[in-house]
């Protein structure tokens, strides 16, 4: 049996893949742009892969470094289409801060080394593509399907084999698919703008969808492992809800800036004021209290207490932000961002 979803041939390689064909090319780019990142990734991998041969750890490091460099060149600060949220910064917050926190909380032996390493590669590869123009049938997003296709090519380039290492390919396929966010509309006048704020991850319902679409998956140990890891991966991806309030606020600000940039609304112009206000007030409430749900027991154990602690602050900041502009519409999106940042700083103090 091959992979489960079959997206790998639907999305072709692009100019970024040609520019960075392998881990050596990725390291050459990072040497001039973010020289510390490969060593930081390697440190996480050494801990995650304790007990495995050095060569096994090294190829996971290569895949993570290559994924990070390609994302940084395509959508991050290394290229000409910078995304404030979906960038190399997001890779490192998953690969380093969040994954290590889960390992600290659960213990390194809570998962096999191969599972921790798979989660590390996921951190660099789940958001590789952000501007895909067509979706695949079913609930998996086009960006995620394209990211799966590119991740397979990254694994190929870093010493993995599609037959010998099938478990790794299936795990990445299902983890990345499960990271698809549900963009349900909001019950507000500006629902169209806020619907993409963030959403519940597909990981919670991935098994049910597979039951109907790929019923044979339950007899496949690699698929069962991939679905299980997909739930934890989704919780790593959305763990901002349970992190320190400063991190929760920072992720909201970065995503807001990215949305405005992609919509072509300049933050210093009046047109960005209403959408920024809606996103950082009602949009955050909807994400935090309605859309977000933990997908794994591990994620809830590690980040659930932090989410419970953050809830009242999210309500206070949202209410205060709306009150701030109740009688005087924001002059610009930047004015909203500044007010939100000040309110969050006071909340987290």
N, C-alpha and C positions, 0 to 999 in steps of 0.2 A: 504493500500500500504506500502511495506517495504522500504528499502533504494533504491537508484537509480541505482547504478552501480553493486552491487553484488560481490564485491571482498573479502568480509570478511572471506570467507571460503577457499580462495585459498592459503593463506600464513600462515603457522603454527607458533605457539609460539616457541621461541628459548631459549637458556640457560640464556640469559640476562633477559628475562621475568620471568623465573623460579627463578632467583636470586633476582629479585625485583618484587615480586608479587603485592605489594600494596604501598600506599603512606607512610605508616609507615616504610616499608623497605627502601623506597627512602630517607626518612628523616634521617634514621640511617646512610646510606651511605654518604649523604651530610654533616652530622654533623662532619665527619672526613676529608672531602675533600673540601667542599665549604660551610661552615656553614652559610654564610650570604644570600645565594640564596633563601631559602624558605621565609624568611621575606621580601626580596625584591619583590618576586613574589606576596606575600600576600598584600603588599602595593599597587601594581598596581591593583590587583583584587578588593580591597576595593574601589578604585576610580572608576574602570570600572563598578562595580556592585552597585553603589549608589542607595539606595532605595529598594534593594532586601533583603530578609531574610539572616541572617548570615550563615545559613546552606547551602543556595544556593550558596553563594560566596565561602564557604569553600570547596564544592565538586569541583568547578572549580580550586581552588588553588591546591587541591589534584591531579587532573588530570594533571595540568601543572607541578607540582613538580615531579610526577611520570614519565611523558614524558621526562623532562629534565634529570633526574637521569639515565633513561635507555639509552638515547642518549649518555650521558657522559660516561657510562660504556661500551657501545657497540662501539662507534666511537670517543669519546672525551678523555679527559685527565684522566678519572678515570679507564680506562681499558688498554688493550694491543694492540689495533688497532687504535691509535690516528689519527684523521683527523684534519688538521689545520683549516679547514673552517666549515665543517659540524659537529659541536660539541656543547657543552653547551654554548660556547661563542656566537654562532650564535643565540641560543635561547634567550639569554638575550638581545642582541642588538635589536631583534624584540620585545620581551615582554616589555622591559623597555624603551630603547631609542626611537625606532621608533613608537611604539604604543602610548606612552605618547605624543610624538610630534604631532601626528595626533589629539589626543584629545585636546591638547593645542590649535592647530590651528583651529579646527572645532568647538570646544566647546563640553563639555561632553554630552550635550543633542542632539548632531547631530545624534547619533544612540541610540537605546534602550540599556539598560544595558546588556541584554542577548547577543546582537550582539558584544559589546566590549569584553565580557567574552569569547565568542566563538573565537574571534580573538586571545585572550590571549592563549587559549588552542592550537590553531593552531600553534602558535609560537614555542611551545615545541614539537609538534607531527608531523609536516610536513616532517621532515627529519629523522625520526626514523631509517629507513633502507637505507643503502647506498651500499650494496653489493649483491643485489638480482640477481639471475642468469637467470630468465626468466621474460618476459614481458607479459602483458595481451593484448588481441586483441584491436586495436584502438590506439588512441594517448596518452593514459595515460601510464606513465613509470612504470616499474616493481618496482622500489624503492618506488614510490608514492603509487602504489596499495598495496604493503606490509605494508607501513606506515598507510594506511587507515585501514587495517585489524587489526594492532596492536592498533591503536587509539581506535577502537571499544572495544577492550578488556580492554584498560585503562579506558574508560568510564564505562564499566561494573564494574570494580574493585573499582570505586570511587563513586558509589551510583547512577549512571544514569541507566535508564531503556530503552530498545530499543523500547518499545511501548510508555511509558509515556513521554519519552524525544526524540521522533523520530526527532524533528526539530534539535536537537543538533547533532545527528548522521549524518543526511543528510548534515548539514552545514559542518561538518568536512570532510565528504566524498567528497563533491564538492570543498571545499577550497583546500584540499590536492591534489586532481586530477588536479585542475587548476594551481597548482604550478609546474607542469611538465614543464621542459624547452625544447624548440625546439633546437636540436643539428644539425642544418643545416651546411653543409660543407662550409669552407671558400675558396675563389677563389685564393689560394696561394699554393705554392709548399708544404708547411707544413700543408695543410688543415686538414689532418687526425688528427694531434695532437691538432690543435686549435679548432676543431669543438665543443668540449665539454667545451669551455671556459665559456660560459654562453649562455643562449638563450632566445628568446621570450617566455613568459609564455603561457601555454595553455589557461589560463583564458580568454584571449581576444577572443578566438574562441570556448570556451566551450559550450556556448549556441547554436551555429550553429551545432556543432557536436551532441549535445543532440537532436536537432531538427530532425536530420536524424536517430539517433540510438535509442533514447528514446523519441519519439514525444509526449508522454503523459506528459512529465515533466512540460510543461507550465501550465497544470491544477492543479499542486501541489504547494500550497503556500510554503511549506518547501523547495522544490527544487528551486523555484524562489528566495527565500531568500538566499539559499546556493550559487546559481550562482552569485548573487549580492555581497555577502560577499567574494566570491572567487576572484572577481576582485580586491577588496581592499586588500585582503590577499596577492595576487600576487605582488601588489605594495609595500606592507610592505617588502616582501621577497627580492625585487630588488631595494629597496630605496637607496642603496649605491650611485646610480647615482646622487641623489639630496642632499646627505649629505655633510658635510664639507669635503674638499678635503682630509684631513688626514684620514677620515673614508673610503673614496673611495679607497685611496691607500692601506690602511691596508687590506681591503677585497680582493683586487687583489693579494697582497702578500700572504695572507693566502691560497687563492684558488690555486695559483701557487705552493706553497709548497705541498699542498695536492695532486695535480695532479702528481707532480714528485714522491712523495712517493708511490702513488698507481701504478705508471708505473714502479717502481723499479729503478728509476734513482737517484743516490746519488747527492745531490746538490754540493758536493765538487769535483765532477768528471767532466771531459770535456763533457761527453755525455749529460749532462743536460743543457749545455749552449744554444744550438740552440733552444730547445723547450721553455726554459724560456724566451729567447729573443723574440721569436715569440708571445708567450702568452701575455707578458707585453707590447708589442708595437702594432702590427697589431691586435692581439686578443682583446686588450682593445678598440681599435678604432671600431672594428666590433661589439663588445658587446654594447658599449655606443651609437653608431650612427645608427647601422643597426638592431640589434636584439632587443634592449630594446624599448618597447613602454609602456606607461602607460595604465593600464587596467580599471581604474576607474576615475571618475571625482574627487573624494576625493583625491586619490593619486596624481593626476596631480596638483591639487590645492596646496597641501602641499609641494610636492617635485619637481614640475615642474620648479619653479624659480631657485632652486639650481642646477638642471640639466643644465639649460641654462647657468648659471654662470660657471659651471665646464667644459663645452664643450671645450672652447679654451685651458684650461690647459691640458686636456686629449690629445689634438692634439700636444701641445708643448712638453709634456713629452714623448710621443711616438716618435716624430721626433728626439728629443735629444737622446733618448736611442738608436735608430737605428744609429744615427750619431756617437755615442760613440764607437760602435763596427763595424763601416763601414770598417775600414782598419785592424782591429785586432780582430779576432773572440774571443768571451769570453772564458776565461780559464775554467769557470765552471758556473753552474747555480747560485751559490752563488754570483759570481761576478756580474751577471746580476741583481739579487735581490738587492745587495748593491747599484748599480748604480741607479736603479729605485727608491729605497727608498730615496736616496740623492736628486734626481731630484724632487720627489714629495714633499719632505720637503721644498725645495727652492720654489716650486710653491705655496705651502700652507702658506708660511711665510707671 
